[in-house]
Structures are given as structure tokens and as C-alpha cells.
Amino acid sequence: MRPACGITLGKGLDLGGKAFRIIQNKTLTLMPGPKIAAPPKVALDTWRALFAVAAEFAALKPWECMYNTNVVGLIDPHTGQTRIASVLGNGGEVFGVAIYRRPTGLRWVLQILANPHEIGDFNGIEGLDALKLEFVHKRELVKADLAAPEAAGFKPKGKGCVWPQFRSAEPGWLPWFIN
């Protein structure tokens, strides 16, 4: 196989999820990319409860009267831990809620709120510790996102950004499926 468009590749370079390695005679060998872990298993009753709460939250449309910087303090009734929630969507682009958890997540959101001029600076994103519910277009969901509502018998009402997508962000990791 020849390199496309005359691109010179370095050893072990990753292009679009496909790893290529240059061998001695300057040809390229396609090698499988890294395997991605399957989403964690979540009980069907948990999914049903999450979708029910997501539908109630969406019906309230809190982004019409709250800004991302308006936060609400919550106490988890099961653990007694403090959470801080921020409604997303007043800007008209992202609709949902982020719930910051554990001391790292609370510090992260409090730092952002204390320094609003740094909101666009993503250098500290690796410290994010939160659960996020975002309402997206169906086409934005991946196979695993679509399997959960189907199994739970959930279909959102309306069109557009109505499909709930749940993610967990932990310090040092990219956002991933909830567990």
C-alpha cells in the first residue's frame, strides 16, 4: 500500500484510528488500532429510572431561565456527599445538566466559577469529575447510546435535541459511558 497524497509517516503514527508502521522497503502495513473498552453494564431498572428523570428534566426546560454559571447544591441521599449541578443550554447550543461530584469535581467547578475569564481555557479539563446528561440529536448517538433507550422501551417526545446521552468524566480520563 502506498501512502496517500505523498504523506511521509513517522514510525507508529496513528491516522484516524488506524495505526500504520513503515517497514524497511518504505511500504505501509495497516495494523489494527487500539481496542476500545465496551461501555459498562448498567441495570435495566437504572436505565428506566434515568430516562424517566431525563424526560422530566427536559420538560422543565430549565435552560430557558438559568445560565451555566447558575449552580445548585445537592446532597446525595444515599451517600450524603455534596454535589454541585449546573444547567447547560442557555446559550442555545448544549442542553442538559452537569453534576460535579467528589472533592475534585467540586474544586473544579468552584475554580471555574471563581475565574469566569478562564472558562474557554481547557488546560484544566483533566481535573473534571462529573456526570453529564446532554440532550442531543439522535444522529449524534453511538450504537451503545441507542441500545439503552431501546432496551428500556424509551422514546423521547419531539424532534431535534431530545435524545438523552449520559456521560461520566473522571480526572485524567476522557468522558465515557456511565457505570
Legacy VTK file of the C-alpha trace (Angstrom):
# vtk DataFile Version 3.0
C-alpha trace
ASCII
DATASET POLYDATA
POINTS 179 float
0.000 0.000 0.000
1.360 3.464 -0.855
0.967 6.480 1.405
-1.981 8.605 0.303
-1.187 12.051 -1.126
2.565 11.581 -0.714
2.399 11.948 3.082
5.526 10.845 4.894
4.610 8.965 8.026
6.674 8.559 11.153
7.111 5.260 12.951
3.948 4.250 14.792
1.936 7.253 13.598
-1.792 6.990 14.168
-4.047 8.361 11.447
-7.752 8.394 12.150
-7.722 5.410 14.455
-5.735 3.250 12.023
-2.155 2.600 13.003
0.471 2.447 10.259
4.058 1.300 10.517
6.739 1.986 7.954
8.748 -1.084 7.128
12.205 -1.197 5.569
11.153 -1.075 1.936
9.073 2.080 2.604
5.692 0.435 2.151
2.956 0.783 4.715
1.307 -2.026 6.594
-2.145 -1.474 8.031
-2.249 -2.586 11.657
-5.305 -2.692 13.895
-5.761 0.334 16.155
-6.155 0.059 19.906
-9.242 -1.711 21.180
-11.773 0.458 22.931
-13.346 -0.889 26.083
-17.015 -1.763 25.927
-19.369 0.510 27.861
-20.006 -0.660 31.436
-23.136 -2.696 32.086
-25.975 -0.713 33.669
-29.049 -2.443 35.094
-32.224 -2.065 33.027
-34.138 -0.653 36.033
-31.436 2.000 36.399
-31.775 2.953 32.735
-35.555 3.207 33.060
-35.213 5.475 36.087
-32.588 7.628 34.338
-34.711 8.048 31.212
-37.792 8.925 33.291
-35.884 11.619 35.187
-34.290 12.857 31.944
-37.734 13.246 30.357
-38.997 15.184 33.405
-35.906 17.405 33.322
-36.282 18.075 29.581
-39.951 19.004 30.027
-38.960 21.658 32.592
-36.568 23.319 30.086
-34.502 24.920 32.877
-32.017 26.333 30.316
-34.682 28.895 29.415
-34.294 30.597 32.802
-30.862 29.517 34.089
-27.322 30.124 32.912
-24.379 27.707 33.013
-22.947 29.741 35.881
-26.100 29.317 37.998
-25.351 26.342 40.191
-27.429 24.314 42.601
-26.045 22.467 45.613
-27.303 18.919 46.085
-26.860 16.285 48.783
-26.816 12.681 47.566
-29.427 10.940 49.773
-27.628 7.588 49.518
-24.086 8.730 50.352
-24.573 12.124 51.997
-21.983 13.580 49.606
-22.293 17.105 48.239
-22.776 17.661 44.540
-22.977 20.856 42.510
-25.209 20.910 39.432
-25.090 23.322 36.527
-27.831 23.569 33.911
-26.469 23.701 30.361
-28.198 25.277 27.417
-28.950 28.958 27.879
-26.528 29.660 25.040
-28.697 27.534 22.751
-26.009 25.011 21.799
-25.781 22.332 24.504
-28.827 21.287 26.533
-28.586 19.280 29.722
-27.046 19.245 33.173
-23.589 18.606 34.596
-23.395 17.256 38.124
-19.962 17.762 39.657
-19.009 15.164 42.244
-16.357 14.240 44.771
-13.877 16.819 46.059
-12.037 17.022 42.708
-15.204 17.838 40.776
-16.363 20.368 43.335
-12.957 22.093 43.295
-13.004 22.112 39.501
-16.400 23.799 39.144
-15.750 26.242 42.005
-12.461 27.261 40.352
-14.252 27.845 37.044
-16.941 29.903 38.778
-14.320 31.950 40.664
-12.381 32.637 37.440
-15.013 33.085 34.705
-12.447 34.613 32.324
-10.768 31.172 32.182
-13.885 29.302 31.045
-12.523 28.946 27.495
-9.148 27.678 28.785
-9.316 23.881 28.577
-5.930 23.284 30.216
-7.635 22.225 33.445
-10.191 19.921 31.842
-8.255 16.863 33.014
-9.449 17.610 36.569
-13.115 17.373 35.651
-15.126 14.933 37.791
-18.775 14.987 36.793
-21.791 13.168 35.475
-23.430 14.768 32.467
-26.815 14.435 30.864
-26.950 16.090 27.466
-29.852 16.152 25.039
-28.598 15.573 21.510
-29.821 14.720 18.032
-30.322 11.005 17.502
-27.628 11.006 14.810
-25.070 12.046 17.463
-25.601 8.868 19.472
-23.371 5.868 19.028
-24.592 2.278 18.983
-24.237 1.833 22.768
-26.175 5.075 23.398
-29.033 3.830 21.225
-29.154 0.363 22.805
-30.045 1.663 26.281
-33.270 3.538 25.416
-34.344 0.732 23.112
-33.886 -1.870 25.873
-35.680 0.375 28.368
-38.579 0.999 25.977
-37.879 4.741 25.953
-38.555 7.062 23.049
-38.286 10.815 23.594
-41.041 13.174 22.547
-40.350 15.806 19.951
-37.659 16.358 17.368
-34.152 17.767 17.441
-32.015 17.666 20.589
-34.307 15.352 22.566
-32.238 12.159 22.917
-30.587 11.820 26.333
-26.893 10.982 26.362
-25.285 10.145 29.703
-21.547 10.501 30.293
-19.152 10.245 33.206
-15.965 12.312 33.341
-13.255 11.373 35.821
-9.945 13.151 36.407
-7.339 12.117 33.866
-9.849 10.405 31.567
-11.975 11.465 28.635
-15.750 11.417 29.203
-17.109 7.870 28.929
-20.320 5.940 29.378
-21.788 5.920 32.871
-21.454 2.900 35.122
LINES 1 180
179 0 1 2 3 4 5 6 7 8 9 10 11 12 13 14 15 16 17 18 19 20 21 22 23 24 25 26 27 28 29 30 31 32 33 34 35 36 37 38 39 40 41 42 43 44 45 46 47 48 49 50 51 52 53 54 55 56 57 58 59 60 61 62 63 64 65 66 67 68 69 70 71 72 73 74 75 76 77 78 79 80 81 82 83 84 85 86 87 88 89 90 91 92 93 94 95 96 97 98 99 100 101 102 103 104 105 106 107 108 109 110 111 112 113 114 115 116 117 118 119 120 121 122 123 124 125 126 127 128 129 130 131 132 133 134 135 136 137 138 139 140 141 142 143 144 145 146 147 148 149 150 151 152 153 154 155 156 157 158 159 160 161 162 163 164 165 166 167 168 169 170 171 172 173 174 175 176 177 178
